[in-house]
Amino acid sequence: MMTIREFKRLYRIIEVQLRYGLDDFIPQDPRTVLPKKLRKSLFWIKNEYPDKPLGERLRLALQELGPVWIKFGQMMSTRRDLFPPHIADQLALLQDQVAPFDGQLARRTIEASLGGPIEQWFDDFDEVALASASIAQVHSGSMKDRGREIVFKVIRPDIRPIIEADIKLMYRMAEIVSRLQPQARRLRPVEVVREYEKTLLDELDLMREAANGIQLRRNFEGDDTLYVPEVFTDYSSVNLLVMERIYGIQVSNLEALKANGTNLKLLSENAVNIFFTQVFRDSFFHADMHPGNIFVSYEHPHDPQWIALDCGIVGTLNREDKRYLAENLLAFFNRDYRKVAELHVDSGWVPADTNIDAFEVAIRTVCEPIFEKPLCEISFGHVLLNLFNTARRFNMEVQPQLVLLQKTLLYVEGLGRQLYPQLDLWATAKPFLEDWMSRQVGPQAIIDAVKSKAPFWAEKLPELPELLYDSLRQGKVMNQRLDTLYDNFMDSRRNQGKARFYFGIGATMMVCAAILFGDHVTTYPAIAAGAGAVFWLLGWRACRQ
């Protein structure tokens, strides 16, 4: 049962959707839904932006509905396997343009999390927010004992009830759309809402983001191409993240990067190498690399360093997915579409009964026109996108880890091309993939396997003589047991032969006694029966031995 507040919010959502003409998403089918004119007449609202494209209207409507819906649109923009490009591209433009909440309220929230006044541990707390987004906002300060500049990332105090209420309404609307419009089921609206709910609730846990940041920082320790700020877990909690403050140039500020003398070509190539290192070396990649989360250090502009913030969303790949992905990409480099088709079947991404010949033709049809261009003009991310869209026609199961990876690759390629339009992502990526593959299947793979097992073998080496002696002794005992079992078996076979012989004679005697008794002979049948009983007893005794 809906409350009055929920009903008002639902009416507001429907009103915004109709005002932006989002009912155009629902195909007209008189058998399943009300005609469009009747739907509009129920609310007396018409489309106020008929001249704008549908994707743009959707983006504007989500912005008007507020933070939860903006985040929802951002998440939908990553699901290019479900939405056409003209929709996904518009959703990718959504930004968290949210006014900050009161600084005094932020102070009280931080102090509640710390368990005491901020001044007990920190100095110079600034109640004016450095940045504000839909889920959290950031304030600056410094550590009391070390004087290090830090930032506080604090969850909006009132955001959880809003999220829970709006998600509840999203579920209702998704269920209604699925029930009334069968064609919309292909987009799986309920599953999309469920995925969004999980993503959003994960972002409300800042300790998860802290753990991700620590892992990413450790992975690139000693690597000058990427810097991840230090997290101070002693002060952090579910609602509060305390971390090192960084200074850098936002990657979208191209003029500032040029003014600082940044080597944009090297910066772009480093972005590609960082991405593939995270994916193939670490199996742990930053999956939210939009311009708001990526900065470039002011220092060493001729050998520039990336700075990554906001590790709330990360992706992982297992060993099998990594190998199949690398082999797919290398097969693309070589235009071996048969190999690409076979790899999709071998990996289980498409059904085992898929027609390989038809699948190969479909892939070639999509990709050959692309490869007619110079490699430096081909979008790596869009080739991957076209591959996944083609595979969908052959009932490819949606691979969430690959969708996240595809989204991240599009981000990385977009950043690289923005900084250095001549970036040849293929030339940068191919040597990395070939080297990685050689480490998986070549002589280097054997060497690496030996190295990884060496500590275990070194630990067991002093025990080897004793283990060898125990093995030989146990083998001798086992042989003795086998010999005993064999002898017993042969004795049993001999005893079974005796038993069968005695039972046979006894049975013959019994039959003869019955025949003689039938002929009214009295003496001999009794003797035969007695003899038969004796032989039966002998047979039974032989069985027991």
Sequence and secondary structure as in RCSB ss.txt:
>XXXX:A:sequence
MMTIREFKRLYRIIEVQLRYGLDDFIPQDPRTVLPKKLRKSLFWIKNEYPDKPLGERLRLALQELGPVWIKFGQM
MSTRRDLFPPHIADQLALLQDQVAPFDGQLARRTIEASLGGPIEQWFDDFDEVALASASIAQVHSGSMKDRGREI
VFKVIRPDIRPIIEADIKLMYRMAEIVSRLQPQARRLRPVEVVREYEKTLLDELDLMREAANGIQLRRNFEGDDT
LYVPEVFTDYSSVNLLVMERIYGIQVSNLEALKANGTNLKLLSENAVNIFFTQVFRDSFFHADMHPGNIFVSYEH
PHDPQWIALDCGIVGTLNREDKRYLAENLLAFFNRDYRKVAELHVDSGWVPADTNIDAFEVAIRTVCEPIFEKPL
CEISFGHVLLNLFNTARRFNMEVQPQLVLLQKTLLYVEGLGRQLYPQLDLWATAKPFLEDWMSRQVGPQAIIDAV
KSKAPFWAEKLPELPELLYDSLRQGKVMNQRLDTLYDNFMDSRRNQGKARFYFGIGATMMVCAAILFGDHVTTYP
AIAAGAGAVFWLLGWRACRQ
>XXXX:A:secstr
   HHHHHHHHHHHHHHHHTTGGGGS   TTTS  HHHHHHHHT   S TTS HHHHHHHHHHHH HHHHHHHHH
HHT TTTS HHHHHHHTT         HHHHHHHHHHHHTS GGGTEE   SS SEE SSEEEEEEEETTT  EE
EEEEE TTHHHHHHHHHHHHHHHHHHHHHH GGGGGG HHHHHHHHHHHHHHHT HHHHHHHHHHHHHHTTT TT
EE   B TTT  SSEEEEE   EEETT HHHHHHTT  HHHHHHHHHHHHHIIIIIIS EE    GGGEEEESS 
TTS  EEE   SSEE   HHHHHHHHHHHHHHHTT HHHHHHHHHHHTSS TT  HHHHHHHHHHHHHHHHTS G
GGS HHHHHHHHHHHHHTTT    HHHHHHHHHHHHHHHHHHHH TT  HHHHHHHHHHHHHHHHHSHHHHHHHH
HHHHHHHHHHGGGHHHHHHHHHHHHHHHHHHHHHHHHHHHHHHHHHHHHHHHHHHHHHHHHHHHHHHHTT  HHH
HHHHHHHHHHHHHHHHHHH 
